Amino acid sequence: MVVEDYSVSHESFAITQCTSCSLLLTNPRPDEASLGRYYESPAYISHSDTHQGLINQVYKVARKFTVRQKVSLLGREAPRRGRVLDYGCGTGYFLVACQQAGWQISGFEPNDSARRLAEQNTGQPIAHGELSQFAPGSFDVITLWHVLEHILDLNATLEQLVALLKPDGILVIAVPNADSPDAQYYREQWAAFDVPRHLYHFTAKTVGQLLGKHHLQLRRTLPMKLDAFYISLLSEQYRAERNGGMMAALRSGYESNRQASQNGGQYSSLIFVAERSAQSPTAAATS
């Protein structure tokens, strides 16, 4: 499948599949030096916090609900309301909500403009560069909200993040689901492919394999139902090449969620809550 970068460059990239693990990959894959230019758009709300356009306004309204849901999830899943690291924290809204709920917060954000906004919003420094600046076993919770698909060195980064967890800490990962009904419907115009910023395109199966590789045990998988509507709205814009399609997007989002509820939970985006397994070498060393 060949997919266009609708957001920035309008270049085309192939979605290919690893023959050994079934993970979907963006090809060609930009290197670290060139990847940054694909994020250089004032419309990229995760970094710019822009108010421009209907879609970004819809995103901001939805964010108020989803941030509250995310904080509630941490309260249910975490062993204590202690330290949370949001890896790829963007402009910091989730961290602000955690801070208000009594968490000790840390953020990590490589993008300069997003990091500055996050520091303004949280009132504290946001890390970048190397994860080694954090001490091993520092965090009760580490979150990656639609971040895993952007990471260049996937396995090395996950290894470092797992080492930063306390022995009873949890890792929370949210990613788009390439097996979702809306992905199958929109195909190459499915907005969550977001090439080449998304280097990987996950399914529940490939996330499970990745967690196992890093000695993490999946505790539960949860849906992000609003994502079906937001992704459908973007996909309709790409399909029609115009700023519209609201009613079509609402129908598509509803239908995606309806089908997902009947086919084993294949929602547009999924949250994976994981903990160290008993076989984890890092957990064994710190227990």
C-alpha atoms as an extended CHARMM CRD file, in Angstrom:
* protein
*
       287  EXT
         1         1  MET       CA              0.0000000000        0.0000000000        0.0000000000  PROA      1               0.0000000000
         2         2  VAL       CA              1.2960000000        3.4780000000       -0.9100000000  PROA      2               0.0000000000
         3         3  VAL       CA              0.2780000000        6.3510000000        1.3820000000  PROA      3               0.0000000000
         4         4  GLU       CA              0.6720000000       10.0960000000        0.9190000000  PROA      4               0.0000000000
         5         5  ASP       CA              1.9470000000       12.4860000000        3.5800000000  PROA      5               0.0000000000
         6         6  TYR       CA             -1.0950000000       14.7610000000        3.5030000000  PROA      6               0.0000000000
         7         7  SER       CA              0.0910000000       17.0100000000        6.3360000000  PROA      7               0.0000000000
         8         8  VAL       CA              3.4590000000       18.3990000000        5.2850000000  PROA      8               0.0000000000
         9         9  SER       CA              5.4510000000       17.1080000000        2.3270000000  PROA      9               0.0000000000
        10        10  HSD       CA              2.8700000000       15.3430000000        0.0920000000  PROA      10              0.0000000000
        11        11  GLU       CA              5.5300000000       12.7330000000       -0.5700000000  PROA      11              0.0000000000
        12        12  SER       CA              4.5180000000        9.0780000000       -0.9150000000  PROA      12              0.0000000000
        13        13  PHE       CA              5.6180000000        6.2130000000        1.3230000000  PROA      13              0.0000000000
        14        14  ALA       CA              4.9360000000        2.4890000000        1.2300000000  PROA      14              0.0000000000
        15        15  ILE       CA              3.4950000000        0.5190000000        4.1320000000  PROA      15              0.0000000000
        16        16  THR       CA              5.3890000000       -2.7750000000        4.2320000000  PROA      16              0.0000000000
        17        17  GLN       CA              5.1710000000       -5.7470000000        6.5880000000  PROA      17              0.0000000000
        18        18  CYS       CA              7.9830000000       -7.5050000000        8.4200000000  PROA      18              0.0000000000
        19        19  THR       CA              7.9500000000      -11.1460000000        7.3350000000  PROA      19              0.0000000000
        20        20  SER       CA              9.1040000000      -12.4190000000       10.7380000000  PROA      20              0.0000000000
        21        21  CYS       CA              6.9890000000      -10.3940000000       13.2070000000  PROA      21              0.0000000000
        22        22  SER       CA              4.1560000000       -8.9430000000       11.0260000000  PROA      22              0.0000000000
        23        23  LEU       CA              4.8580000000       -5.3650000000       12.1660000000  PROA      23              0.0000000000
        24        24  LEU       CA              3.8550000000       -2.7700000000        9.5600000000  PROA      24              0.0000000000
        25        25  LEU       CA              6.6090000000       -0.3040000000        8.6810000000  PROA      25              0.0000000000
        26        26  THR       CA              6.9080000000        2.9900000000        6.8090000000  PROA      26              0.0000000000
        27        27  ASN       CA              9.2570000000        2.6910000000        3.8430000000  PROA      27              0.0000000000
        28        28  PRO       CA             11.4870000000        4.5200000000        3.0700000000  PROA      28              0.0000000000
        29        29  ARG       CA             12.1070000000        5.4380000000        6.6480000000  PROA      29              0.0000000000
        30        30  PRO       CA             13.5500000000        8.9320000000        7.2540000000  PROA      30              0.0000000000
        31        31  ASP       CA             16.7290000000        9.0460000000        9.3030000000  PROA      31              0.0000000000
        32        32  GLU       CA             17.0790000000       11.1230000000       12.4560000000  PROA      32              0.0000000000
        33        33  ALA       CA             18.5970000000       14.0770000000       10.5760000000  PROA      33              0.0000000000
        34        34  SER       CA             15.7520000000       14.3820000000        8.0780000000  PROA      34              0.0000000000
        35        35  LEU       CA             12.7620000000       13.3440000000       10.1880000000  PROA      35              0.0000000000
        36        36  GLY       CA             12.4020000000       16.7090000000       11.9030000000  PROA      36              0.0000000000
        37        37  ARG       CA             11.2740000000       18.5290000000        8.7810000000  PROA      37              0.0000000000
        38        38  TYR       CA              8.1790000000       16.3310000000        8.5440000000  PROA      38              0.0000000000
        39        39  TYR       CA              6.9420000000       17.8380000000       11.8160000000  PROA      39              0.0000000000
        40        40  GLU       CA              7.3700000000       21.4320000000       10.6260000000  PROA      40              0.0000000000
        41        41  SER       CA              3.7570000000       22.4740000000       10.1840000000  PROA      41              0.0000000000
        42        42  PRO       CA              1.7540000000       25.0410000000       12.1890000000  PROA      42              0.0000000000
        43        43  ALA       CA             -1.2300000000       22.6880000000       11.8420000000  PROA      43              0.0000000000
        44        44  TYR       CA              0.5150000000       19.8990000000       13.7910000000  PROA      44              0.0000000000
        45        45  ILE       CA             -1.4430000000       20.4250000000       17.0020000000  PROA      45              0.0000000000
        46        46  SER       CA              0.5410000000       18.0270000000       19.2000000000  PROA      46              0.0000000000
        47        47  HSD       CA              3.4920000000       20.4050000000       18.9140000000  PROA      47              0.0000000000
        48        48  SER       CA              1.9970000000       23.7970000000       18.1210000000  PROA      48              0.0000000000
        49        49  ASP       CA             -1.2760000000       23.8980000000       20.1240000000  PROA      49              0.0000000000
        50        50  THR       CA             -2.7830000000       25.7870000000       17.1940000000  PROA      50              0.0000000000
        51        51  HSD       CA             -6.3940000000       26.9970000000       17.0820000000  PROA      51              0.0000000000
        52        52  GLN       CA             -6.4630000000       27.0300000000       13.2650000000  PROA      52              0.0000000000
        53        53  GLY       CA             -9.1450000000       25.0290000000       11.4840000000  PROA      53              0.0000000000
        54        54  LEU       CA            -12.2450000000       23.0880000000       12.4740000000  PROA      54              0.0000000000
        55        55  ILE       CA            -10.3730000000       19.8260000000       13.0140000000  PROA      55              0.0000000000
        56        56  ASN       CA             -7.9690000000       21.3420000000       15.5310000000  PROA      56              0.0000000000
        57        57  GLN       CA            -10.8690000000       22.9490000000       17.3900000000  PROA      57              0.0000000000
        58        58  VAL       CA            -12.6000000000       19.5560000000       17.5440000000  PROA      58              0.0000000000
        59        59  TYR       CA             -9.3470000000       18.0330000000       18.8060000000  PROA      59              0.0000000000
        60        60  LYS       CA             -9.1360000000       20.5430000000       21.6540000000  PROA      60              0.0000000000
        61        61  VAL       CA            -12.7040000000       19.8960000000       22.7680000000  PROA      61              0.0000000000
        62        62  ALA       CA            -12.1110000000       16.1330000000       22.7150000000  PROA      62              0.0000000000
        63        63  ARG       CA             -8.8070000000       16.5610000000       24.5730000000  PROA      63              0.0000000000
        64        64  LYS       CA            -10.6110000000       17.8950000000       27.6500000000  PROA      64              0.0000000000
        65        65  PHE       CA            -12.5190000000       14.6310000000       27.9230000000  PROA      65              0.0000000000
        66        66  THR       CA             -9.6650000000       12.3110000000       27.0430000000  PROA      66              0.0000000000
        67        67  VAL       CA             -7.2190000000       13.9280000000       29.4750000000  PROA      67              0.0000000000
        68        68  ARG       CA             -9.6650000000       13.3610000000       32.3360000000  PROA      68              0.0000000000
        69        69  GLN       CA            -10.1220000000        9.7480000000       31.2300000000  PROA      69              0.0000000000
        70        70  LYS       CA             -6.3690000000        9.2090000000       31.1230000000  PROA      70              0.0000000000
        71        71  VAL       CA             -5.8610000000       10.5570000000       34.6410000000  PROA      71              0.0000000000
        72        72  SER       CA             -8.7320000000        8.3800000000       35.9040000000  PROA      72              0.0000000000
        73        73  LEU       CA             -7.0810000000        5.3700000000       34.2560000000  PROA      73              0.0000000000
        74        74  LEU       CA             -3.8540000000        6.0260000000       36.1440000000  PROA      74              0.0000000000
        75        75  GLY       CA             -5.7830000000        6.2710000000       39.3960000000  PROA      75              0.0000000000
        76        76  ARG       CA             -7.3300000000        2.8580000000       38.7950000000  PROA      76              0.0000000000
        77        77  GLU       CA             -4.2320000000        1.0560000000       37.5540000000  PROA      77              0.0000000000
        78        78  ALA       CA             -1.2850000000        2.5110000000       39.4610000000  PROA      78              0.0000000000
        79        79  PRO       CA             -0.1950000000        1.0580000000       42.8100000000  PROA      79              0.0000000000
        80        80  ARG       CA              0.1360000000        4.5670000000       44.2650000000  PROA      80              0.0000000000
        81        81  ARG       CA             -0.2910000000        8.1770000000       43.2370000000  PROA      81              0.0000000000
        82        82  GLY       CA              3.4460000000        8.7680000000       42.9750000000  PROA      82              0.0000000000
        83        83  ARG       CA              5.7140000000        9.7120000000       40.0850000000  PROA      83              0.0000000000
        84        84  VAL       CA              4.5910000000        9.7060000000       36.4670000000  PROA      84              0.0000000000
        85        85  LEU       CA              6.7390000000       10.2280000000       33.3820000000  PROA      85              0.0000000000
        86        86  ASP       CA              4.9550000000       11.1950000000       30.1810000000  PROA      86              0.0000000000
        87        87  TYR       CA              7.3250000000       10.2460000000       27.3690000000  PROA      87              0.0000000000
        88        88  GLY       CA              6.6090000000       12.4360000000       24.3460000000  PROA      88              0.0000000000
        89        89  CYS       CA              4.5160000000       14.8100000000       26.4290000000  PROA      89              0.0000000000
        90        90  GLY       CA              3.8790000000       17.3070000000       23.6100000000  PROA      90              0.0000000000
        91        91  THR       CA              2.5170000000       20.5850000000       24.9910000000  PROA      91              0.0000000000
        92        92  GLY       CA              1.9670000000       19.1070000000       28.4490000000  PROA      92              0.0000000000
        93        93  TYR       CA             -1.8010000000       19.0970000000       28.9720000000  PROA      93              0.0000000000
        94        94  PHE       CA             -1.8830000000       15.5540000000       30.3310000000  PROA      94              0.0000000000
        95        95  LEU       CA              0.9120000000       16.3810000000       32.7800000000  PROA      95              0.0000000000
        96        96  VAL       CA             -0.9770000000       19.4410000000       34.0100000000  PROA      96              0.0000000000
        97        97  ALA       CA             -4.0230000000       17.2730000000       34.7400000000  PROA      97              0.0000000000
        98        98  CYS       CA             -1.8380000000       14.7320000000       36.5650000000  PROA      98              0.0000000000
        99        99  GLN       CA             -0.2490000000       17.5340000000       38.5620000000  PROA      99              0.0000000000
       100       100  GLN       CA             -3.6790000000       18.8040000000       39.5970000000  PROA      100             0.0000000000
       101       101  ALA       CA             -4.6490000000       15.2620000000       40.6400000000  PROA      101             0.0000000000
       102       102  GLY       CA             -1.6910000000       15.0160000000       43.0280000000  PROA      102             0.0000000000
       103       103  TRP       CA              0.9180000000       13.2150000000       40.9250000000  PROA      103             0.0000000000
       104       104  GLN       CA              4.5930000000       14.1430000000       40.8870000000  PROA      104             0.0000000000
       105       105  ILE       CA              5.1720000000       14.8070000000       37.1990000000  PROA      105             0.0000000000
       106       106  SER       CA              8.0720000000       14.5500000000       34.7720000000  PROA      106             0.0000000000
       107       107  GLY       CA              7.9400000000       15.0290000000       31.0330000000  PROA      107             0.0000000000
       108       108  PHE       CA             10.1880000000       14.1490000000       28.1190000000  PROA      108             0.0000000000
       109       109  GLU       CA              9.7520000000       15.9280000000       24.7910000000  PROA      109             0.0000000000
       110       110  PRO       CA             12.3700000000       16.1640000000       21.9960000000  PROA      110             0.0000000000
       111       111  ASN       CA             10.5760000000       18.8460000000       19.9570000000  PROA      111             0.0000000000
       112       112  ASP       CA             11.7730000000       22.3200000000       20.9690000000  PROA      112             0.0000000000
       113       113  SER       CA              8.5550000000       24.2770000000       20.3540000000  PROA      113             0.0000000000
       114       114  ALA       CA              6.3440000000       21.6840000000       22.0620000000  PROA      114             0.0000000000
       115       115  ARG       CA              8.7440000000       21.4550000000       24.9870000000  PROA      115             0.0000000000
       116       116  ARG       CA              8.6530000000       25.2170000000       25.5450000000  PROA      116             0.0000000000
       117       117  LEU       CA              4.8530000000       25.1570000000       25.6150000000  PROA      117             0.0000000000
       118       118  ALA       CA              4.8930000000       22.1960000000       28.0120000000  PROA      118             0.0000000000
       119       119  GLU       CA              7.2390000000       24.0720000000       30.3450000000  PROA      119             0.0000000000
       120       120  GLN       CA              4.9130000000       27.0840000000       30.2900000000  PROA      120             0.0000000000
       121       121  ASN       CA              1.8760000000       24.9040000000       30.9680000000  PROA      121             0.0000000000
       122       122  THR       CA              3.3970000000       22.7840000000       33.7430000000  PROA      122             0.0000000000
       123       123  GLY       CA              5.6540000000       25.4270000000       35.2950000000  PROA      123             0.0000000000
       124       124  GLN       CA              8.6220000000       23.0770000000       35.4050000000  PROA      124             0.0000000000
       125       125  PRO       CA             11.4960000000       21.9180000000       33.1570000000  PROA      125             0.0000000000
       126       126  ILE       CA             10.7410000000       19.2360000000       30.5790000000  PROA      126             0.0000000000
       127       127  ALA       CA             13.5240000000       16.8090000000       29.7480000000  PROA      127             0.0000000000
       128       128  HSD       CA             14.9730000000       16.0490000000       26.3270000000  PROA      128             0.0000000000
       129       129  GLY       CA             18.0710000000       14.3750000000       24.9910000000  PROA      129             0.0000000000
       130       130  GLU       CA             18.9050000000       11.1810000000       26.8830000000  PROA      130             0.0000000000
       131       131  LEU       CA             16.7380000000        9.1200000000       29.2200000000  PROA      131             0.0000000000
       132       132  SER       CA             19.8560000000        8.4060000000       31.3060000000  PROA      132             0.0000000000
       133       133  GLN       CA             19.1960000000       11.6980000000       33.1340000000  PROA      133             0.0000000000
       134       134  PHE       CA             16.5140000000        9.8000000000       35.0920000000  PROA      134             0.0000000000
       135       135  ALA       CA             17.5270000000        7.3020000000       37.7740000000  PROA      135             0.0000000000
       136       136  PRO       CA             16.5640000000        3.6290000000       37.2750000000  PROA      136             0.0000000000
       137       137  GLY       CA             13.4420000000        2.5930000000       39.1400000000  PROA      137             0.0000000000
       138       138  SER       CA             12.2040000000        6.1740000000       39.4730000000  PROA      138             0.0000000000
       139       139  PHE       CA              8.6220000000        5.9990000000       38.2320000000  PROA      139             0.0000000000
       140       140  ASP       CA              5.3610000000        4.4210000000       39.2860000000  PROA      140             0.0000000000
       141       141  VAL       CA              3.8700000000        5.0360000000       35.8420000000  PROA      141             0.0000000000
       142       142  ILE       CA              5.3150000000        5.8000000000       32.4140000000  PROA      142             0.0000000000
       143       143  THR       CA              2.9100000000        6.8100000000       29.6610000000  PROA      143             0.0000000000
       144       144  LEU       CA              3.2640000000        7.0170000000       25.8880000000  PROA      144             0.0000000000
       145       145  TRP       CA              0.1150000000        8.5420000000       24.3910000000  PROA      145             0.0000000000
       146       146  HSD       CA              0.3590000000        8.0470000000       20.6300000000  PROA      146             0.0000000000
       147       147  VAL       CA              4.1410000000        8.2290000000       20.8390000000  PROA      147             0.0000000000
       148       148  LEU       CA              5.4230000000        4.6730000000       20.3140000000  PROA      148             0.0000000000
       149       149  GLU       CA              4.7850000000        4.8550000000       16.5690000000  PROA      149             0.0000000000
       150       150  HSD       CA              7.1260000000        7.8840000000       16.3160000000  PROA      150             0.0000000000
       151       151  ILE       CA             10.1990000000        6.4110000000       18.0480000000  PROA      151             0.0000000000
       152       152  LEU       CA             13.2120000000        5.8180000000       15.8260000000  PROA      152             0.0000000000
       153       153  ASP       CA             15.0350000000        3.2610000000       18.0040000000  PROA      153             0.0000000000
       154       154  LEU       CA             12.0140000000        1.3630000000       19.2480000000  PROA      154             0.0000000000
       155       155  ASN       CA             13.6060000000       -1.5090000000       21.1630000000  PROA      155             0.0000000000
       156       156  ALA       CA             16.4140000000        0.4810000000       22.7640000000  PROA      156             0.0000000000
       157       157  THR       CA             13.9720000000        3.1420000000       23.9700000000  PROA      157             0.0000000000
       158       158  LEU       CA             11.5570000000        0.5870000000       25.4280000000  PROA      158             0.0000000000
       159       159  GLU       CA             14.4200000000       -1.1320000000       27.2170000000  PROA      159             0.0000000000
       160       160  GLN       CA             15.4040000000        2.1780000000       28.8210000000  PROA      160             0.0000000000
       161       161  LEU       CA             11.8250000000        3.0190000000       29.7730000000  PROA      161             0.0000000000
       162       162  VAL       CA             11.2500000000       -0.3590000000       31.4220000000  PROA      162             0.0000000000
       163       163  ALA       CA             14.4220000000        0.1850000000       33.4640000000  PROA      163             0.0000000000
       164       164  LEU       CA             12.9860000000        3.4740000000       34.7600000000  PROA      164             0.0000000000
       165       165  LEU       CA              9.9120000000        1.7470000000       36.2040000000  PROA      165             0.0000000000
       166       166  LYS       CA              9.6850000000        0.7510000000       39.8480000000  PROA      166             0.0000000000
       167       167  PRO       CA              9.3220000000       -3.0340000000       40.3230000000  PROA      167             0.0000000000
       168       168  ASP       CA              5.5290000000       -2.6880000000       40.6300000000  PROA      168             0.0000000000
       169       169  GLY       CA              5.2540000000        0.1700000000       38.1360000000  PROA      169             0.0000000000
       170       170  ILE       CA              3.1330000000        0.1560000000       34.9960000000  PROA      170             0.0000000000
       171       171  LEU       CA              3.6790000000        1.1770000000       31.3890000000  PROA      171             0.0000000000
       172       172  VAL       CA              0.7050000000        2.6790000000       29.5170000000  PROA      172             0.0000000000
       173       173  ILE       CA              0.9070000000        2.7500000000       25.7110000000  PROA      173             0.0000000000
       174       174  ALA       CA             -1.7120000000        4.1340000000       23.3210000000  PROA      174             0.0000000000
       175       175  VAL       CA             -1.3740000000        3.5880000000       19.5680000000  PROA      175             0.0000000000
       176       176  PRO       CA             -3.5910000000        3.6470000000       16.4690000000  PROA      176             0.0000000000
       177       177  ASN       CA             -4.8430000000        0.1920000000       15.5280000000  PROA      177             0.0000000000
       178       178  ALA       CA             -4.1730000000       -0.7910000000       11.9100000000  PROA      178             0.0000000000
       179       179  ASP       CA             -6.6970000000       -3.6450000000       12.2860000000  PROA      179             0.0000000000
       180       180  SER       CA             -9.5680000000       -1.2820000000       13.1270000000  PROA      180             0.0000000000
       181       181  PRO       CA            -12.6880000000       -1.0130000000       10.9360000000  PROA      181             0.0000000000
       182       182  ASP       CA            -11.9060000000        2.6090000000       10.0310000000  PROA      182             0.0000000000
       183       183  ALA       CA             -8.3900000000        1.5910000000        8.9430000000  PROA      183             0.0000000000
       184       184  GLN       CA             -9.8890000000       -1.0630000000        6.6800000000  PROA      184             0.0000000000
       185       185  TYR       CA            -12.4820000000        1.3890000000        5.3340000000  PROA      185             0.0000000000
       186       186  TYR       CA            -10.1820000000        4.3190000000        4.5140000000  PROA      186             0.0000000000
       187       187  ARG       CA             -7.1570000000        2.1970000000        3.5590000000  PROA      187             0.0000000000
       188       188  GLU       CA             -4.3990000000        4.4150000000        2.1020000000  PROA      188             0.0000000000
       189       189  GLN       CA             -6.3200000000        7.5270000000        3.1770000000  PROA      189             0.0000000000
       190       190  TRP       CA             -6.5810000000        6.4330000000        6.8150000000  PROA      190             0.0000000000
       191       191  ALA       CA             -5.2410000000        9.4690000000        8.6410000000  PROA      191             0.0000000000
       192       192  ALA       CA             -3.6260000000        7.4300000000       11.4350000000  PROA      192             0.0000000000
       193       193  PHE       CA             -1.0020000000        6.1170000000        9.0250000000  PROA      193             0.0000000000
       194       194  ASP       CA              0.3870000000        9.7040000000        9.1860000000  PROA      194             0.0000000000
       195       195  VAL       CA              3.5090000000        8.8460000000        7.2130000000  PROA      195             0.0000000000
       196       196  PRO       CA              6.3880000000        9.3640000000        7.6810000000  PROA      196             0.0000000000
       197       197  ARG       CA              5.9350000000       10.6670000000       11.2250000000  PROA      197             0.0000000000
       198       198  HSD       CA              4.4970000000        7.2650000000       12.1370000000  PROA      198             0.0000000000
       199       199  LEU       CA              7.3710000000        4.8860000000       11.5210000000  PROA      199             0.0000000000
       200       200  TYR       CA              5.4180000000        1.8180000000       12.6880000000  PROA      200             0.0000000000
       201       201  HSD       CA              1.7520000000        0.8420000000       12.3950000000  PROA      201             0.0000000000
       202       202  PHE       CA              0.6760000000       -1.4180000000       15.2430000000  PROA      202             0.0000000000
       203       203  THR       CA             -2.0150000000       -3.9910000000       15.8480000000  PROA      203             0.0000000000
       204       204  ALA       CA             -2.9690000000       -5.6750000000       19.1140000000  PROA      204             0.0000000000
       205       205  LYS       CA             -0.9040000000       -8.6750000000       18.0160000000  PROA      205             0.0000000000
       206       206  THR       CA              2.2980000000       -6.7680000000       17.2820000000  PROA      206             0.0000000000
       207       207  VAL       CA              2.0470000000       -4.6950000000       20.4770000000  PROA      207             0.0000000000
       208       208  GLY       CA              1.6310000000       -7.9220000000       22.4430000000  PROA      208             0.0000000000
       209       209  GLN       CA              4.7420000000       -9.3590000000       20.8140000000  PROA      209             0.0000000000
       210       210  LEU       CA              6.7120000000       -6.2010000000       21.5710000000  PROA      210             0.0000000000
       211       211  LEU       CA              5.6530000000       -6.1850000000       25.2220000000  PROA      211             0.0000000000
       212       212  GLY       CA              6.6450000000       -9.8190000000       25.5830000000  PROA      212             0.0000000000
       213       213  LYS       CA             10.0380000000       -9.1350000000       24.0580000000  PROA      213             0.0000000000
       214       214  HSD       CA             10.6730000000       -6.5810000000       26.7970000000  PROA      214             0.0000000000
       215       215  HSD       CA              9.4430000000       -8.8320000000       29.6360000000  PROA      215             0.0000000000
       216       216  LEU       CA              6.2000000000       -6.9200000000       30.1020000000  PROA      216             0.0000000000
       217       217  GLN       CA              2.9230000000       -8.6100000000       30.8860000000  PROA      217             0.0000000000
       218       218  LEU       CA             -0.2380000000       -7.1480000000       29.3900000000  PROA      218             0.0000000000
       219       219  ARG       CA             -2.6870000000       -6.3510000000       32.1640000000  PROA      219             0.0000000000
       220       220  ARG       CA             -5.5400000000       -5.0840000000       30.0060000000  PROA      220             0.0000000000
       221       221  THR       CA             -6.4120000000       -3.4690000000       26.6680000000  PROA      221             0.0000000000
       222       222  LEU       CA             -8.8180000000       -0.5120000000       26.5530000000  PROA      222             0.0000000000
       223       223  PRO       CA            -10.4740000000        1.4290000000       23.7200000000  PROA      223             0.0000000000
       224       224  MET       CA            -10.1130000000        5.0960000000       22.7890000000  PROA      224             0.0000000000
       225       225  LYS       CA            -13.5370000000        5.4960000000       21.2260000000  PROA      225             0.0000000000
       226       226  LEU       CA            -13.3000000000        9.2150000000       20.4180000000  PROA      226             0.0000000000
       227       227  ASP       CA            -10.3120000000        8.5170000000       18.1760000000  PROA      227             0.0000000000
       228       228  ALA       CA            -12.5670000000        6.8140000000       15.6220000000  PROA      228             0.0000000000
       229       229  PHE       CA            -14.4020000000       10.1050000000       15.0550000000  PROA      229             0.0000000000
       230       230  TYR       CA            -11.2980000000       12.3010000000       14.9780000000  PROA      230             0.0000000000
       231       231  ILE       CA             -9.4070000000        9.9730000000       12.6400000000  PROA      231             0.0000000000
       232       232  SER       CA            -12.4670000000        9.6370000000       10.4090000000  PROA      232             0.0000000000
       233       233  LEU       CA            -12.7840000000       13.4250000000       10.2160000000  PROA      233             0.0000000000
       234       234  LEU       CA             -9.1730000000       13.7520000000        9.0560000000  PROA      234             0.0000000000
       235       235  SER       CA             -9.5510000000       10.8260000000        6.6720000000  PROA      235             0.0000000000
       236       236  GLU       CA            -12.6530000000       12.3350000000        5.0940000000  PROA      236             0.0000000000
       237       237  GLN       CA            -10.7160000000       15.5330000000        4.4940000000  PROA      237             0.0000000000
       238       238  TYR       CA             -7.9390000000       13.5980000000        2.7860000000  PROA      238             0.0000000000
       239       239  ARG       CA            -10.4190000000       11.6010000000        0.7360000000  PROA      239             0.0000000000
       240       240  ALA       CA            -12.4290000000       14.6030000000       -0.4460000000  PROA      240             0.0000000000
       241       241  GLU       CA             -9.4590000000       16.9890000000       -0.6520000000  PROA      241             0.0000000000
       242       242  ARG       CA            -11.5680000000       19.6200000000        1.0350000000  PROA      242             0.0000000000
       243       243  ASN       CA            -12.2630000000       20.8060000000        4.5660000000  PROA      243             0.0000000000
       244       244  GLY       CA            -15.5280000000       18.9900000000        5.1380000000  PROA      244             0.0000000000
       245       245  GLY       CA            -17.0850000000       15.5910000000        5.5360000000  PROA      245             0.0000000000
       246       246  MET       CA            -18.3160000000       16.0980000000        9.1200000000  PROA      246             0.0000000000
       247       247  MET       CA            -21.4670000000       13.9970000000        8.7550000000  PROA      247             0.0000000000
       248       248  ALA       CA            -19.5990000000       11.2780000000        6.8560000000  PROA      248             0.0000000000
       249       249  ALA       CA            -16.9460000000       11.2450000000        9.5750000000  PROA      249             0.0000000000
       250       250  LEU       CA            -19.5690000000       10.9230000000       12.3280000000  PROA      250             0.0000000000
       251       251  ARG       CA            -21.1540000000        7.9890000000       10.5210000000  PROA      251             0.0000000000
       252       252  SER       CA            -17.7850000000        6.3580000000        9.9360000000  PROA      252             0.0000000000
       253       253  GLY       CA            -16.6700000000        6.8330000000       13.5460000000  PROA      253             0.0000000000
       254       254  TYR       CA            -19.9130000000        5.4130000000       14.8770000000  PROA      254             0.0000000000
       255       255  GLU       CA            -19.7460000000        2.4330000000       12.5280000000  PROA      255             0.0000000000
       256       256  SER       CA            -16.0960000000        1.7600000000       13.4250000000  PROA      256             0.0000000000
       257       257  ASN       CA            -16.9250000000        1.6750000000       17.1360000000  PROA      257             0.0000000000
       258       258  ARG       CA            -20.0240000000       -0.4530000000       16.5340000000  PROA      258             0.0000000000
       259       259  GLN       CA            -18.0710000000       -3.0320000000       14.5740000000  PROA      259             0.0000000000
       260       260  ALA       CA            -15.2090000000       -2.9820000000       17.0780000000  PROA      260             0.0000000000
       261       261  SER       CA            -17.6240000000       -3.7750000000       19.9100000000  PROA      261             0.0000000000
       262       262  GLN       CA            -18.6570000000       -6.8970000000       17.9860000000  PROA      262             0.0000000000
       263       263  ASN       CA            -15.3100000000       -8.1280000000       16.6330000000  PROA      263             0.0000000000
       264       264  GLY       CA            -13.1270000000       -8.4980000000       19.6800000000  PROA      264             0.0000000000
       265       265  GLY       CA            -12.4410000000       -4.8560000000       20.5190000000  PROA      265             0.0000000000
       266       266  GLN       CA            -10.5760000000       -3.7370000000       17.3920000000  PROA      266             0.0000000000
       267       267  TYR       CA            -11.1150000000       -0.0340000000       18.0830000000  PROA      267             0.0000000000
       268       268  SER       CA             -9.4760000000        2.7800000000       16.1180000000  PROA      268             0.0000000000
       269       269  SER       CA             -6.9380000000        3.3520000000       18.9040000000  PROA      269             0.0000000000
       270       270  LEU       CA             -6.0760000000        1.0550000000       21.7920000000  PROA      270             0.0000000000
       271       271  ILE       CA             -4.5420000000        1.5740000000       25.2270000000  PROA      271             0.0000000000
       272       272  PHE       CA             -2.2740000000       -1.1950000000       26.5260000000  PROA      272             0.0000000000
       273       273  VAL       CA             -1.6260000000       -1.3100000000       30.2710000000  PROA      273             0.0000000000
       274       274  ALA       CA              1.4160000000       -3.4600000000       31.0370000000  PROA      274             0.0000000000
       275       275  GLU       CA              3.4980000000       -4.4030000000       34.0490000000  PROA      275             0.0000000000
       276       276  ARG       CA              6.7850000000       -6.1840000000       34.5230000000  PROA      276             0.0000000000
       277       277  SER       CA              6.4580000000       -9.9200000000       34.3100000000  PROA      277             0.0000000000
       278       278  ALA       CA              7.9820000000      -12.1740000000       36.9590000000  PROA      278             0.0000000000
       279       279  GLN       CA             10.6340000000      -13.1440000000       34.4170000000  PROA      279             0.0000000000
       280       280  SER       CA             11.7880000000       -9.5600000000       33.8930000000  PROA      280             0.0000000000
       281       281  PRO       CA             15.5550000000       -9.4110000000       34.5410000000  PROA      281             0.0000000000
       282       282  THR       CA             15.2800000000       -5.7770000000       35.6400000000  PROA      282             0.0000000000
       283       283  ALA       CA             12.4360000000       -6.5690000000       38.0340000000  PROA      283             0.0000000000
       284       284  ALA       CA             14.4020000000       -9.4910000000       39.4900000000  PROA      284             0.0000000000
       285       285  ALA       CA             17.4770000000       -7.3180000000       40.0190000000  PROA      285             0.0000000000
       286       286  THR       CA             15.5360000000       -4.6530000000       41.9290000000  PROA      286             0.0000000000
       287       287  SER       CA             13.2680000000       -6.9220000000       43.9810000000  PROA      287             0.0000000000
